[in-house]
Amino acid sequence: MNCLGSPLRLTYRIFLSLSLFSFSATAQMALSVQSVNFGNVQIGSSLIVPTTVTNNGKSNLTISQVIISGTGFAFVGPNLPIILAPRQGVALSISFAPQTSASVSGGVSVSYSGCWGGHNAAHFGSATATLSGSGAGSAYLSAPSSMNLGSLQVGSSQTQTLTVLNTGGSSLSISAATISGSGFAIGGLTFPYSLAAGASTNLYVTFLPTMSGTNNATLTLVSNATDPSVSVALTGSGTSTSGTLGVTPGSMSFGNVTIGTTQTQNGSVTASGGSVTLTSASSNNSSFTVGGLTLPVTLAAGQSAPFTVSFAPTTNSTVSANISFFTVNSGSVSETANGSGTTTQHTVGLSWNESTSSSITGYNIYRGTSASGPYSRINSSLDASLSYSDSTVQSGQTYYYATTALDLAGAESSYSNQVQVVVPFP
């Protein structure tokens, strides 16, 4: 780089200038760059922040290059080169566009030059500063706007699940959950509670009426989300009337079900006229089982609870059961269930080699349940082929088969070798 100015100097003045440069270089050429912390920037957007570059020396400086390091950081402007007089500053614009919610660090390096000293020589330098920032996604806490816990007998309680969801792109912290109004309580979470982006969690709201009539309250959730306060309107009715329990359907028919398999049907129990506390459910036949209920459970008037009945037959017969549901006051309601156990129809395929005797007209097939017999003929007429299908077998039974050959005179041979067949069950 050549700088303007007269190169004429006396020889002793040249050496004197060089000597002086070693002591005054810092003062002649000094540049400072301000570090930048972008803070939290929304993912998908960018933020431009100026960083101040100041010429702290005694000579004019030319900024020729700005190099940025770190993911998401970029130099925006102004255009280079830039000439700074002593004590003059300029704002360099740097942008940050985060790609993740993690903290990011980087740096800015500013290259510059100045002309001073003997022959007005060119001198070069660089100054650096740090860049930092974090990506942030919006967090939104979502909950139902209302919850009706139904009609409940005074002195009893009913708990329902309230699901809250973080529908935003970053985690949030729920700091508190409060209820204004009487007759309701909450539980299930310890605060503060962290909820990741896209995740959900459950609160448990309990209705405990102390007198007849309608109870209203407001559940308020407080968090650091974009919507910092979310409210849920709670309502329920207290009643002094004891309710009754009904079951639907009144009967279940499972039809034919293969032994070794299970078939399931659905039903429900419903409280009417007041709340009912269901304490247990049972079946008087082990082939039928009741499931799908977490007991005990209190049903407000008009509220239903689903259940399942499963039929798993163990015998080849028709069976039935009474499915009963019992309440806290020793009341009960029941329905009937019936079904038949069946086995799979199996067929045994037999084949044999042709007899070496001459004048054979056909074959008879014999079957027994013991290797030593007795054997009974199972073909209704003489079989002229070399194969036979036996579809009269029972599941789980073991059979022994043999064949005989008949000639034109009607003479029958002795039994062939025996074949053992085990029919699968069911």
C-alpha positions, 0 to 999 in steps of 0.5 A, a space after each residue: 500500500 502506498 500512502 501520499 506524502 513527500 518521501 524526502 527526509 535526511 538520513 539521520 531524521 529517518 533513523 530518528 523517526 524509526 526509533 520514535 515509531 517503536 514508542 508511539 505506534 499504539 498511539 498513532 493507530 488504535 481501533 476499538 470494537 464494541 461487543 454485542 449481546 443480542 439477547 433472546 431472538 425469536 427463531 425464524 426472525 432476525 435482529 440487526 444491532 449496531 456495534 460501534 467501531 472507534 478510531 482511538 489513535 492519532 492517524 486516519 484509519 481505513 476499515 477494509 474488511 469485516 469478518 463475522 464468525 458464529 452460526 446465525 451472525 452476519 455483517 449487514 453494512 455499511 459498505 466498505 472501505 470506511 475512513 475514520 478520522 482520529 476519535 471518530 466512530 462508526 456503527 457497523 450493523 450486524 444481524 442475528 438470525 438464530 436457527 435453534 433455541 440454544 445459546 450461540 457465541 461468535 465474533 467480529 474481526 475488523 481489519 484496518 490500515 493507516 499511513 504515518 511515519 517515515 515515507 508516510 508508510 502503511 501499517 495494518 492491524 485488526 480489532 476483535 469483539 465478541 457476539 452472543 445471543 440465544 434463539 427463542 420460540 414462543 410458548 403458549 399455554 392452552 387449557 379448556 375455557 370451562 369445566 363442568 363437574 356435574 351434579 354431586 351429592 353434598 358431602 361426596 367428591 368428584 375429581 376430573 382431569 384437566 389437560 394443559 398444553 404448550 402449543 408453542 415452540 419453546 418450553 415454559 414454566 407454570 409458576 402457580 395454579 389458583 382457584 377463586 371460589 368455593 367447593 373446588 380444589 386442585 392437585 397433581 402438579 408441583 410448582 414451578 412446573 416446566 412444560 416442554 414445547 408441544 408437551 401436555 400435562 394434567 391437573 386434577 380438579 376436585 368438586 366437593 359441594 358443601 351445600 345444595 345449589 350451583 357452585 362456580 369458581 375460576 381456575 387461573 394458571 400463571 406462567 412465563 408463556 406469551 399468554 402469561 395467565 390462562 383461566 378456566 371457568 369451573 361449575 358444579 351443582 350440589 344436591 341432597 338427593 341420592 342418585 341411582 345407577 343404571 347399566 347399558 346394555 341390559 344384556 350382552 350376547 357374544 355368540 360363538 367364540 373360539 376356545 383360546 381366544 377372547 372377545 370384548 364388548 363395551 357398556 356403560 353405567 350412568 348416575 341419575 337423580 343425584 351422584 352415585 359412588 361405584 365401589 366394585 364390579 364383578 362377574 359370577 362366571 370366570 369366563 366373563 371379566 369386567 374391565 375399564 373401570 378405576 374404582 371407586 369412582 363417584 358419578 355426578 347426576 347424568 354422568 356415565 363411566 364406560 366399562 368392558 366385558 371380555 368373554 374367554 371360553 374354556 369349554 365347548 359349551 354355552 355359558 352365561 353370567 351376571 355382571 354386577 355393579 355395587 354402590 357405596 350404599 350397598 345398592 347394585 345393578 346388573 346385566 346378563 352376558 352369554 356366549 358359546 365356546 367353539 373349537 376350530 374344525 380340523 380335517 386330517 388328510 390321508 394318502 397311501 401307496 397303491 397296493 402291489 397286489 393284482 385285481 384291487 378294487 378299492 380301499 377301506 380306511 380305519 381309525 382308532 384312538 389307541 395304537 393297539 385299537 380297536 379300529 373302526 372303518 370311517 369311509 362309507 363306501 369303498 374308496 378307489 382313490 389313494 387319498 381320504 379326508 377325515 373331517 370328523 376329528 375333534 380338537 386336541 384328540 390323538 388318532 391312529 389310522 390304517 388302510 386295507 385293500 379289497 380284491 375282486 373277490 371281496 377279500 380284504 387285506 390286513 391293516 397297513 402300517 399305522 399313522 399317528 395324527 395329533 389334532 391341534 387345540 382348539 
